[in-house]
Amino acid sequence: MAAGQDRPINEVRRRDKAVTDEGWIEAFLHSGAWGALATVAEGQPFIHTNLYVYDEGAHAIYLHTAREGRTRSNLERDGRVCFSVSEMGRLLPNEIAAEFSVEYAGVTVFGRCSVVEDDEEKAHGLQLLMDKYAPHLLPERDYRPANQEELNRTSVFRVDIESWSGKKSEKEADFPGAFWYDGVRKPSPFSPGDTR
Ligand SMILES: Cc1cc2nc3c(=O)[nH]c(=O)nc-3n(C[C@H](O)[C@H](O)[C@H](O)COP(=O)(O)OP(=O)(O)OC[C@H]3O[C@@H](n4cnc5c(N)ncnc54)[C@H](O)[C@@H]3O)c2cc1C
């Protein structure tokens, strides 16, 4: 058996980097900008990048897509999912290439994801997304919440969290030569002035 296969799926091998503080994991999920939802269809892995919101009371994650698509069709066949949120910190140079490193933080969630059919819960999940991503805008004051027709053409998904793990690698502020990738990366489609 390959190393690792005999351990629980959410056990972090590098215990020095594991974050077991559930409060930290929850705060990280609350702050994450987007997540990667992994599904599987007939042995073929898929990754779906989405906005998401963590509903602490329900211990669940809500996401949404258009009514039809791969996310929904995969989940209707197999609800097992893995969901990941991560952040990249500074790059950490070293005189030896193999010792180069990076700061990071991440949470991986395992659970079951279902398509939410109940309109009340769909509206709840969508409102939580609005509250997370546009906390400065209020329903009815700044926008009209989804109506029935809009709910009908939207798929809302709920990941019921079964287990999770947190991992973080962070060095001291004055780590020699530490730098941000943004300062050296090639232009992205959203770089100021990029015309692609
Ligand atoms: C940061 C971020 C946040 C997003 N948030 C949302 C969200 O909250 N709701 C939402 O509906 N969509 C969101 N999207 C777009 C999302 O990734 C999907 O394109 C969308 O959800 C449709 O998924 P689907 O499974 O129905 O797509 P389908 O079109 O059915 O997927 C079929 C195939 O299209 C390709 N494909 C689908 N999406 C992408 C992609 N993003 N990039 C490259 N190839 C792709 C893949 O090969 C996939 O197997 C987000 C994208 C990003 C990058």
The ligand as an SDF file (V2000), in Angstrom:
LIG
                    3D

 53 58  0  0  0  0  0  0  0  0999 V2000
  -13.1850   32.3980   -9.1040 C   0  0  0  0  0  0  0  0  0  0  0  0
  -14.3770   31.8810   -9.8650 C   0  0  0  0  0  0  0  0  0  0  0  0
  -15.6240   31.9270   -9.2780 C   0  0  0  0  0  0  0  0  0  0  0  0
  -16.7470   31.4390   -9.9730 C   0  0  0  0  0  0  0  0  0  0  0  0
  -17.9470   31.4630   -9.3410 N   0  0  0  0  0  0  0  0  0  0  0  0
  -19.0110   30.9530   -9.9580 C   0  0  0  0  0  0  0  0  0  0  0  0
  -20.2670   30.8750   -9.2970 C   0  0  0  0  0  0  0  0  0  0  0  0
  -20.4120   31.2390   -8.1250 O   0  0  0  0  0  0  0  0  0  0  0  0
  -21.3280   30.3730   -9.9770 N   0  0  0  0  0  0  0  0  0  0  0  0
  -21.1950   29.9270  -11.2750 C   0  0  0  0  0  0  0  0  0  0  0  0
  -22.1870   29.4810  -11.8590 O   0  0  0  0  0  0  0  0  0  0  0  0
  -20.0250   29.9590  -11.8960 N   0  0  0  0  0  0  0  0  0  0  0  0
  -18.9340   30.4510  -11.2790 C   0  0  0  0  0  0  0  0  0  0  0  0
  -17.7310   30.4510  -11.9140 N   0  0  0  0  0  0  0  0  0  0  0  0
  -17.6440   29.8080  -13.2260 C   0  0  0  0  0  0  0  0  0  0  0  0
  -17.5440   28.2990  -12.9690 C   0  0  0  0  0  0  0  0  0  0  0  0
  -16.1720   27.9490  -12.8430 O   0  0  0  0  0  0  0  0  0  0  0  0
  -18.1680   27.4250  -14.0580 C   0  0  0  0  0  0  0  0  0  0  0  0
  -17.7550   27.8520  -15.3210 O   0  0  0  0  0  0  0  0  0  0  0  0
  -19.6840   27.4260  -13.9890 C   0  0  0  0  0  0  0  0  0  0  0  0
  -20.1370   27.1720  -12.6660 O   0  0  0  0  0  0  0  0  0  0  0  0
  -20.2770   26.3790  -14.8970 C   0  0  0  0  0  0  0  0  0  0  0  0
  -20.0070   25.1100  -14.3600 O   0  0  0  0  0  0  0  0  0  0  0  0
  -20.6440   23.8260  -15.0130 P   0  0  0  0  0  0  0  0  0  0  0  0
  -20.0980   22.6590  -14.2960 O   0  0  0  0  0  0  0  0  0  0  0  0
  -22.1060   23.9340  -15.1190 O   0  0  0  0  0  0  0  0  0  0  0  0
  -19.9860   24.0270  -16.4600 O   0  0  0  0  0  0  0  0  0  0  0  0
  -20.0850   23.1870  -17.7840 P   0  0  0  0  0  0  0  0  0  0  0  0
  -20.0250   24.1960  -18.8580 O   0  0  0  0  0  0  0  0  0  0  0  0
  -21.1810   22.2060  -17.7840 O   0  0  0  0  0  0  0  0  0  0  0  0
  -18.7080   22.4080  -17.6790 O   0  0  0  0  0  0  0  0  0  0  0  0
  -18.3050   21.6260  -18.7660 C   0  0  0  0  0  0  0  0  0  0  0  0
  -16.8140   21.7840  -18.9710 C   0  0  0  0  0  0  0  0  0  0  0  0
  -16.5140   23.1640  -19.2710 O   0  0  0  0  0  0  0  0  0  0  0  0
  -15.2360   23.4870  -18.7730 C   0  0  0  0  0  0  0  0  0  0  0  0
  -15.3580   24.5810  -17.7940 N   0  0  0  0  0  0  0  0  0  0  0  0
  -16.4100   24.8820  -16.9880 C   0  0  0  0  0  0  0  0  0  0  0  0
  -16.1000   25.9330  -16.1900 N   0  0  0  0  0  0  0  0  0  0  0  0
  -14.8330   26.2900  -16.4970 C   0  0  0  0  0  0  0  0  0  0  0  0
  -13.9560   27.3050  -16.0190 C   0  0  0  0  0  0  0  0  0  0  0  0
  -14.3220   28.1520  -15.0250 N   0  0  0  0  0  0  0  0  0  0  0  0
  -12.7320   27.3930  -16.5540 N   0  0  0  0  0  0  0  0  0  0  0  0
  -12.3320   26.5380  -17.5420 C   0  0  0  0  0  0  0  0  0  0  0  0
  -13.1140   25.5500  -18.0260 N   0  0  0  0  0  0  0  0  0  0  0  0
  -14.3510   25.4420  -17.5070 C   0  0  0  0  0  0  0  0  0  0  0  0
  -14.6910   22.2290  -18.1150 C   0  0  0  0  0  0  0  0  0  0  0  0
  -13.9150   21.4950  -19.0450 O   0  0  0  0  0  0  0  0  0  0  0  0
  -15.9630   21.4700  -17.7500 C   0  0  0  0  0  0  0  0  0  0  0  0
  -15.7520   20.0900  -17.5850 O   0  0  0  0  0  0  0  0  0  0  0  0
  -16.5900   30.9230  -11.2740 C   0  0  0  0  0  0  0  0  0  0  0  0
  -15.3250   30.8660  -11.8460 C   0  0  0  0  0  0  0  0  0  0  0  0
  -14.2340   31.3290  -11.1560 C   0  0  0  0  0  0  0  0  0  0  0  0
  -12.8640   31.2140  -11.7850 C   0  0  0  0  0  0  0  0  0  0  0  0
  1  2  1  0
  2  3  1  0
  2 52  2  0
  3  4  2  0
  4  5  1  0
  4 50  1  0
  5  6  2  0
  6  7  1  0
  6 13  1  0
  7  8  2  0
  7  9  1  0
  9 10  1  0
 10 11  2  0
 10 12  1  0
 12 13  2  0
 13 14  1  0
 14 15  1  0
 14 50  1  0
 15 16  1  0
 16 17  1  0
 16 18  1  0
 18 19  1  0
 18 20  1  0
 20 21  1  0
 20 22  1  0
 22 23  1  0
 23 24  1  0
 24 25  2  0
 24 26  1  0
 24 27  1  0
 27 28  1  0
 28 29  2  0
 28 30  1  0
 28 31  1  0
 31 32  1  0
 32 33  1  0
 33 34  1  0
 33 48  1  0
 34 35  1  0
 35 36  1  0
 35 46  1  0
 36 37  1  0
 36 45  1  0
 37 38  2  0
 38 39  1  0
 39 40  1  0
 39 45  2  0
 40 41  1  0
 40 42  2  0
 42 43  1  0
 43 44  2  0
 44 45  1  0
 46 47  1  0
 46 48  1  0
 48 49  1  0
 50 51  2  0
 51 52  1  0
 52 53  1  0
M  END
$$$$
